């Protein structure tokens, strides 16, 4: 186990150049199981590298699973958010709320045909997640 130090809270650059910062440090002993970086979408509906999120999955010594999310933006006035949440293995499964992170961390499995059809995954007009 390693000592992990993350932040929770919000960082926001204001139009005057001032910065509002309510982040707090959180420290714990854990093993890093995986990380996933995703990108946001611009006004044109295409992916952009000017905003996105990085999720990291941790396993504590007592077996609990934590997801730290760093939602970032390079745009003035948009907040950068830091969030920590406890999850269970079902959240990391192929149909869970953190399926993509679960797949990156060894919790994933192939989807069934019924799961794909129920969620319209693969629709060319919209991103799958």
Buried (B, 14 or more C-beta within 10 A) or exposed (E): EEEBEBBBBBBBBEEEEEEEEEBEEBEBEBEBBBEBEBEBEEEEEEBBEEBBBEBBBBBBEEEEBBBBBBBBBEEEEBBBBBBBBEBEEEBBBBBBBBBBBBBBBEBBEEBEEEEBEEBEEEEEEEEEE
